[in-house]
Amino acid sequence: MTEVAAETLPVCLRATAARHPSRPALSFMDKTLTYPQLAGSVGALAASLSEMGVEAGERVAVLFPNCPQFVISYYAALQLGAVAVPLHCLQGPEETAYVLANSGAKTLLALNVFDPLIAGVRAHLEGLERIIISGESSLEDVRSFEQLLRPPGGPPPFVSGSRDDVAVLIYTSGTTGRPKGAMLTHDNLIADTMACRQVVRVDENDVFASVLPLFHSFGATVNMHLPILSGSHSVLIPKFAPLTVLEILEASGATFFAGVPSMFAVMLQMRTERQFDLSHLRLGVSGGAPMPVEVLTGFEERYKVVMVEGYGPTEASPVVSVNPPEGVRKVGTVGPPLPGVGVKICDDDMVSLPPGEPGEVCVSGRTVMKGYWRDETGTAEAIRDGWLLTGDIGHLDADGYLSIIDRKKDMIIVGGMNVYPREVEDVIYRLDAVAEVAVVGVPSRLRGEDVKAFIVLKEGRNLTAQAVIDHCAAYLANYKVPRTVEFRDELIKSGTGKVLKRVLREQEA
């Protein structure tokens, strides 16, 4: 496997373009860019941004769905030594304005569909000096993205930079308050990408079906940096529509597909007369949230593809571990740590716990973020003695395979006893009528908290609350059994497919 220069991401892109002068890099709709064309577009935009005054260290915000403009904008900012700030495409004006203000971004590149959102926030952002829009825009005083892609008169600017320079600020979901900007360096991202490449055996012959949002850390590393550093072909899909994804998986000859569990669950439950030929799909990777074993094994059986589950928080670039597709694959775990990544399980005093004993998952290595942007207190709380405290509860087995039990803050305490929601959810998923489930703690006068299950049923199926409770009682200790069950048409999710348990708890409170 050919190595790439490991200084900065733009250096990696340039090296890939030199090695693969005719290979496709990105496909979107009916258009394809080769690697030299991608590198040329990045250089042209970098030259235009430089002429407009964008400097090294400056933050450049990017607001696109999965499309070539996202990749070009992201890498053009990095080529100038600037810091990319991907914006969440589904956030409202308040959240978007906060990220723009907190990051201090002076430049925003966006798709014209976000004109109303930008109009709602620009008046409140004095520091936003440049707005560049792709497509016909209704906004005044903006520049055209397409016009900035003209070839530069001379060699495009290229700030060599350092591998320790911050490449991107990725704002966390903010489940416990305002979002924090995780500072990920070039070295963080390259180290994580190359370790992923080593484990899942990606090379220039792979074709990625890329539907995970590139503004998310999982999508960026697995569906943007990994193909670019490997010389692979990435087919960009702007949003998740299950039938469309299956059609693209078949038509593109995709070999690699990464998603969150809810995507795989929907595709598994789809009823369609058409049989899709996915024989070329060699690997499916799930991450971003716990993957029910029933969904993983069901997807494997229906679509005849090897499925592996991985794990990692944004602050670790983000992949920490993944089940190896070649070698020992332990379904129900998230595999051993990636090469070069350290994992230990600790108690509240940072004392390491023995195999099998649950505690907080702590991570070390080159992939751990530099810290939180302008938040020394948050950084000190998250990183201790070089170890990232993930806030996740898990355990290691004797072979070093990691299992994630739950989020530390999602843990339910019933009469002083710890209940991990995922354990209850896994039992409920054994009921064939259940499509989705989320378990949370709700206030209780007697026990402090009670267990409640929110369930979405499969189409045309019926189930009673008492049947769910009786089923759980057959497998769980009494204090873990849900006291109440509520059926819903859908569960509220984030833009990346995670069920927002915080919202469920707030509704109950």
N, C-alpha and C positions, 0 to 999 in steps of 0.2 A: 504494500500500500504506500503510494507516494506521499511524502510529507509536504506540507506547505510552510512558507515562511511564517513564523509565529511572532511577528512584531505588532502589527495592527491589522484590523479587518480590511481596510482598503488595500493594504499590501497583499493580503490573501486573495482578494478579488482580482487584482492585477496579475498575480501569479497564475491563478486559474485560467484567466483569459489567454495568457501566453501559452499555457499547456494545451488548451482546448480551443483552437481558433475557429472551429466550425460547430462545436456542440451547442445545442439549445440550452439556455439558462432558465428563461421564464416563458411560460405560455399563459395567455389570458384571452378568453373568448377565442377569436380566430387569428390572434397575432402571436408571434414568437420572437423573442430576442435571443440571439446567440450571446456567448460570453463576451466576445469583443464588443458587440453592440451594447450590452449592458454596461460594461466598463466605460465605453465611449459616452453614453448618456449620463452616467455618474460624473465623468470628467467635465462634460459640457455644463451640467447644472452647477457643479462646484465652481466653475469659472464665473458663471453668472452671479452666483451668491457672493463670491469674492468681490466682484465689481460693485455689488450693492452694499458692501461693507461688513459682511459676516466674517468674524475673526475666530481664531483658535480659542477654545474655552467657552465660547458663546453657546447658549442653549438654543436649539432649533426644534420647534414643535412640528410634529407630523400627524396629520389627521386624514387617513385614508383607510378604506377596507382593504382586503387582500387584492392588490393590483400592482402592476409594475411601478406606478408612481410612488408607492410606499417604499419599495426597495431602493429605487433611484434616489429618493429624497434622503432616506436614512444613511445610505453610503456616501452620498455627496456631502452631507454634513460632516461625517467622519473624515472624509478626505481633506477637509479644511481644518481638521483638528478641533472641530466643534463637537458639541454633545447633543445627541438625538434625544428628543422627548416624545415618545409615541403617546398619542391621546386615544382614550377609549372611545370607540365610535358610537357607543350606546349611552354615554353619559349625557346628563342634562347641562344647561348653561352654568349652574352654580358650581358643579364639580369641575367642569372644563375650565371655568374662570379661575378656580382655586389652583389647579395644576399649572396653568399658564403663569399666574402671579407668583406662586411659590417657587417655580423653576427659574423665574426671571427671563423667560424666553422673549427674545426680541423679534424672532422670525417665525411665521406660521405658514406651512405648506399644507393645502387641503383640497379635497374634491368639492366640486360646486354644489353637491347635494347637501353640504353642511353650511351653505350660505345663511340660512335662518339662525342656526346656532351661533355662527361667528358674529352675525349682526347683533345678537343679543348680549354678547360678552365684550365686544371690542371697545365699546364706550367706557367700560369700567377698567380697562387695561391700558394705562398710560405708557407702559414700557413696551408694548407691542408695536414695533416700528414698521414691519414689513409683512404683508399678507400676499401670498402667492396661491392662485386658485387654478386648478386643472378643470378645463371645460368652460362653457359659457357661464359667466357669473353675473348675478344681479347686484353685487356689491360694488361700491365706488372706491376708487383709489387703491385698486389691487393690481398685481402683475399677473400675467398669464404664464402658467407653468410650461405650457408647450413652447412658447416663444423663448423661454430661457434654456431650452434644449438645443439651441443653435451651436454648432461646433465652434470652439474657441479659436481665436486667431493664431495663438501659439500653443505651446504645451499647457495643459490645464494645471492649475495650482495643485500641489500635493505636499501637505504637511506631514513629514515622516512621523513625528510624534514618538511617544514611548508606549510600550505595552502596558505600563502602569497608569496611563492617562484614562480618565473616565470616558467611556464611549457612549453610555446611555443612562438616562434616569428613567426607571420604570416604576411607576407609582403603584403601590400595593393597594389591595381592594378596600382598605380602610374599615375592616369589620369591627375594629375597636376604637374608632375615632377617625380623625382626618387622615387621608392617604399619606404615606411616606414615600419619598423618592429614593429607591434603592440605587446607589451608585455602582454600576457594573463597569469594570475596566475592560479594555481590549484583551488583556491577559485572562481575566475571568471568563470571558465568552469564548475565546479561542481554546482555552484549556478544557472547558466543559464540552465544547463541540467536538474536539478531537478525541476526548475520552468516549463520548457517545458513539462516534464513528468507529472506534476500535471495537466496542462491544457489539453493536448491531450490524457491523460489517457493511457499511455503505461505501459505494464507489461510483465512478462516472457512469456506470450502466443503470443506475437506479433512476426511477421516475417517481417523484413525490406528488401525491394528490394533497394539496395544501389548503385545507379549509380552516384549520385553527387560526384564530386572529393573530396577525403578525405583530399587533400592538401588545400582545401578551407575551410574557417571557418564554413560556413553553413553545408557543408558535414561532417566535423569533428564532430561538436556538435550533429547534428541530426542523422547521420548514423554511428557514431563510439561511442562517449561517451554515447549517450542516450541508445542504445541497451546494452552496457556493464554495465551501472549503473542499468539497469532494468532487466538484465538477459534474454534479448530477443535474437532472432536469426537474424543475418545479412547475407544476400546473396549478396556478393560483385560482382559488374558488372564493368569491367574495362573501358568501354567506352559506350557512348550513341549511340545505333543503335535502332531505334524505334521498328522494328519487333522483334529483340532479347529481348528487354526490355519487350514487351508484352508477349512473350513466357515465360520468366522467371517469370513475375508476375503471370501468370496462373499456371505454373508447380510447383512453390515454395509454392503456397498458401499464398502469401504475403498479409499482412493486412495493411501495412504502406508503402507509397511511397512518397518521397519528390523529387521535381525537380524545375528547373527554368522555367519561362513561355514559353520560346522557345521550351522546351521539350514537354510540354503539347500541345502546338500549333501544333507541327509536328505530334504527336500521334493522335490528333483530326482530322487532315487533311488526314491521311493515308487512302488509298483505298485498302482494302483487302477483299477477299471473305470470309476469315475465321472469324468466330465470336469467340472472346476470352471470356472465362468465368472468370470474375473478381469479382464474387459474394462475395468472401472472403475478398476483399480489402475494409477495413472499412474507410480508410482515405487517401486522397491525400493532400499534403501540398506544396504550391508554395511560393517561396521566391527568393531573390537575385536580383530581378528587378520587376518593376510594372507589374501586371497581368491584361491584358485586361478582362473586365467583360464578353465579348462575348466568350473568350476562356474558362474561368472558367465555365460558365453555359453550354457551349457546351460540354465540357469534362464530366461534371456531367451527362448530358443527354445521351451521347453516351455510357459511360462506367458504369453508375449507381453507382457512388461513391461520397461520400460527399467530397467536395473540400473546403479547407480554405486557406487564404492567410496570410502570416506572413511578418515581416519586421525586419531588424536590420543590422547595419554595423559591420564589423570585429571588430572594437574597442569596441563593446559591447558584444562580445563573442559568437555569434553575435545576438541572437534572442532577440528582444525588445518587440514585441507584436505579437499576433496571434489571429485570430478569433476562438472563442471556438467552437469545433464541437458539444459540448453539451451545450445548453443554447442559448442565443441570438447571431445569426450569421448575421452580416451585410455585405452582398456582396458589394464589391466596397471599403470597408475599410480594414485595416490590423489588426482590432480588438483592444481590450484594452491592456494596458501594462501587461506583465507577473507579477505574484505575486513577490513583492519585488523590482520591477523596477519602477522608477519614470520617467514620461515624462511631459515636458511642452513645449509650443510653445512661442518663444521669438522673439523680434525684434532685430535690430543690436546692441542695447544697453543692451541686456539681460533682457529686461523688459517683463514679462509674458503677453501674449495676451489672450483675452477672447475666449470662444468657437466659432468656425466658422471662426475666422480670421486667415489667413495664415501667417506663419512665420517659423523660423528655428526650427527644431525638436531637443530638448535637452534632454539628458538621464542621469539619476543618478542611483546609487545602486551598489550592489556587483559585477555586471557583467561588469562594466566599467573598461577598461584596466588600467594597471599600468602606461602606457605611451608609447612613441615611443623609440625604442632602440637607444641609443646614439644621441638623438635629443631633447634636452631640449627646444629649441625654438618651435619646432613643437608640443611638448607636452603642452607647455603653451598656444599655440594658440588653441589647440583642447579641453583642459579641463580647465574650469574656475569655481572656487568655487565648485568643485566636480561635475560639470555638463559637460557632453560630448557634444560638438557642432558637430552634425552629418553632417552638410552641406546639409541636405535635407530640402525641404520646405513641410510643411504639416499643418493640422489643427485638432483639437479635437472637437468632437460634445458634446452635453450636457451630454451624457452618458459616456464620456471618451474614445470613440472609435476613433482611429487615422486613418486619411487618408493622404496618401503621394501624394503630387502634382507633385513634380519633384526634381531633384538635383538643388541645389542653383546655381551651376556653369553652369548648362544646360539652365537656364532661358534665354529667348530671350527678348531683349528690343527694341521694335519697336516704334520709335518716342517718347520715354520716357514712353511708356506703357509696363507693364510686360506681357509676354506671356509664359505660362507654356507648354512645348512641350507635356506632357502627355494629357492635355486637348484636344489638336488638334488630337493627335494619337487616343484617344478614339472615337472621332467623325469619323475618317477615318476608323477605324475598323468596323464601322457599315455597310460599304460597303461589301457585301458578297464575292466579288472577291478578297479581300485583304487578303493575308496570313501574311505579316509582314509590319510594317511601322516604320520609325524613322523620327522624326521632329527635325531640328536644325536651328539655326540662321546663316544666311550668310551675309557678308558685304553689306551694302547699302549706297550709297552717300547721298540719301535724308533722310532716316529714321534711319540711324545708323546700323540697322539690318533688314533683311526681313526673313519671315518664308519660309522654304523649306521642302518638304516632299519627303523622299526616300521610295519607295514602292516595295515590292515583291508580285507578283500576285500568286494566286492559279493556279495549273496546269490546262492548257486548258481554262483559263478565260481571258477576255479582259476588258480593262478599259482605258479611255483617261484621260489625265491630266486635261482637261477642266471639265470633269464629276466630278473629285475629287474636284476641286476648287468650282464648283457650289454646290456640296453636302455640303462642309464646310460652304459656305456662307449662307446656310439655317439654320445653327445651331450656328454659331460663329459671334462675332463682326468682322467688316471688317478688323481691324488691326491684327486679329489672323488668318485670312484665308491665306493659303499658296500662295505666289506669283508664285512659281514654283514647279513643281512636276517632279521627275525623277524616272523612273522604272528601277529596277535592278534585276538580276538573284538571287542575294543573298546579305545580309548585313554582313559586317565584324563584327565578334564577338570575344570576349575573350574566353579563355578556359573554362569559367564557363557559357557561353551562353549569356553574356550581349552584346548588340549592342555597338560597340565602336563609340559613337557619336563624340568623340574627333578626331578620324581619319576622319570622314565625314567633320567636320568643317575645319580640316587642308587641306583636298582636295579642298574644296571650296575656302579657303583663297589663 
